[in-house]
Amino acid sequence: ITSYLVQRRTPTDKKWEDVAKIEGRLNAEYIDYDLEDEKVYEYRIFAIRFDGIKSKPSKVVSTITKKL
């Protein structure tokens, strides 16, 4: 594994948006910025091999942002 692709969407969106490509196989941490308050977001991750082939997507993780 050479990198990870992080994708995001809201439950009402059909299309996933690429939000980050994280280089290196040991650092898979990502902090998302500029999100709306009190909104649900879903995320999934792909592992990318040295030859560019992507894995199947991870399990979808859902989160809710807090009100400021």
N, C-alpha and C positions, 0 to 999 in steps of 0.2 A: 504494500500500500504506500503510495507516495503523497496522497492528499485526500481531503474530504470535501464534498459539495453539500452545503446546507441550503435547504429550500424552505420557503414559508408561504402560507396562505391563510385566509380567514375561512371559517366554515361556509360562508356564502360564496366564496370564490371556487371556480372549477379548476383554474390553472395555477400550478405551482410557480413561484418566483424564485430564481436563484438569488440568494442574499450574500453568500460568502463561499470562497474556496480557501480552505485551510491547508497550507503546505506542511508536509512532514507527517509521519504516521504516529508520532507519540504525543502530539499536541492537538487534540480534537475539541478544544474549548472555544466557544464563540459567545460573544455578548452582543445582543441586538439593541440598536438605538433608534430613536425617532419613531417610537410606537405610540399609537393613540391610547388615551386613558380608558380604562374599563372596557377593553375589547379583547375578544378571544382570538388567539393565533395558534396555528398548527405548524409543526416543524417536522421535517424528515431529513435524513442524511444518507448520502451515497459514499461508499469508499471507492477511490479511483486507483487502479493498478498502474504500474510503471509504463504499460503499453496503452494507457488511456481507456481501458475497459472499465465501465462502472458496474458496481455490485447492484443487487436488488435494493430497493429503498428500505431504510430502517422502518421500524414500527412508528406510526405517527404519534407525536407527543403534543398535547394540547395545554395551553397556558392562558391565564387571564391577567391583563395588566391592571394595576391598582389605580385608584383615583388619587390625584395629587392633593 
